[in-house]
Amino acid sequence: MKEQLSLFGNDIKQPLAARLRPETLDDFYGQKHLIGKGRVLRRIIESDRISSMIFWGPPGVGKTTLAGIIAKTT
Protein backbone atom coordinates (compact mmCIF):
# COMPACT_ATOMS: atom_id res chain seq x y z
CA MET A 1 0.00 0.00 0.00
CA LYS A 2 1.34 3.45 -0.97
CA GLU A 3 1.72 5.91 1.91
CA GLN A 4 -0.18 9.17 1.51
CA LEU A 5 1.76 12.37 2.21
CA SER A 6 0.29 14.79 4.71
CA LEU A 7 1.04 18.34 5.79
CA PHE A 8 0.86 17.04 9.34
CA GLY A 9 3.36 14.18 8.91
CA ASN A 10 5.89 13.63 11.68
CA ASP A 11 8.93 13.22 9.43
CA ILE A 12 8.79 16.81 8.14
CA LYS A 13 10.91 19.12 10.31
CA GLN A 14 9.35 22.48 9.34
CA PRO A 15 6.43 24.29 10.96
CA LEU A 16 3.15 24.17 9.05
CA ALA A 17 3.38 27.90 8.26
CA ALA A 18 6.77 27.37 6.58
CA ARG A 19 5.45 24.43 4.53
CA LEU A 20 2.49 26.49 3.29
CA ARG A 21 4.42 29.72 2.59
CA PRO A 22 4.19 30.82 -1.07
CA GLU A 23 7.39 30.37 -3.09
CA THR A 24 6.55 32.24 -6.31
CA LEU A 25 4.87 35.51 -7.26
CA ASP A 26 1.98 33.50 -8.73
CA ASP A 27 1.41 31.83 -5.35
CA PHE A 28 1.58 35.10 -3.38
CA TYR A 29 -1.88 36.33 -2.36
CA GLY A 30 -2.74 40.02 -2.36
CA GLN A 31 -1.19 43.18 -3.80
CA LYS A 32 -2.28 42.20 -7.32
CA HIS A 33 -2.18 45.89 -8.29
CA LEU A 34 1.61 45.67 -7.75
CA ILE A 35 2.59 42.06 -8.44
CA GLY A 36 -0.15 40.91 -10.82
CA LYS A 37 0.72 39.91 -14.38
CA GLY A 38 2.27 42.89 -16.18
CA ARG A 39 2.22 45.15 -13.11
CA VAL A 40 5.07 47.43 -12.10
CA LEU A 41 6.64 45.51 -9.21
CA ARG A 42 6.38 42.16 -11.02
CA ARG A 43 8.09 43.64 -14.09
CA ILE A 44 10.90 45.04 -11.93
CA ILE A 45 11.37 41.71 -10.14
CA GLU A 46 11.25 39.59 -13.28
CA SER A 47 13.70 41.85 -15.13
CA ASP A 48 16.06 41.75 -12.10
CA ARG A 49 16.27 45.57 -11.85
CA ILE A 50 15.69 45.97 -8.10
CA SER A 51 18.01 48.39 -6.33
CA SER A 52 16.49 48.48 -2.83
CA MET A 53 13.09 48.36 -1.17
CA ILE A 54 11.58 48.90 2.24
CA PHE A 55 8.51 46.86 3.12
CA TRP A 56 6.39 48.37 5.87
CA GLY A 57 3.24 47.06 7.49
CA PRO A 58 1.80 45.17 10.42
CA PRO A 59 2.97 41.65 11.32
CA GLY A 60 1.64 38.82 9.21
CA VAL A 61 0.92 40.64 5.95
CA GLY A 62 3.64 38.93 3.89
CA LYS A 63 6.63 41.29 3.97
CA THR A 64 9.19 38.58 4.71
CA THR A 65 7.50 36.11 2.35
CA LEU A 66 7.58 38.61 -0.52
CA ALA A 67 11.22 39.44 0.25
CA GLY A 68 12.05 35.72 0.09
CA ILE A 69 10.23 35.33 -3.22
CA ILE A 70 12.13 38.31 -4.64
CA ALA A 71 15.44 36.87 -3.42
CA LYS A 72 14.73 33.53 -5.11
CA THR A 73 13.53 35.17 -8.33
CA THR A 74 16.34 37.66 -8.85
Beta strands, then each sheet from edge to edge (+ up, - down):
end
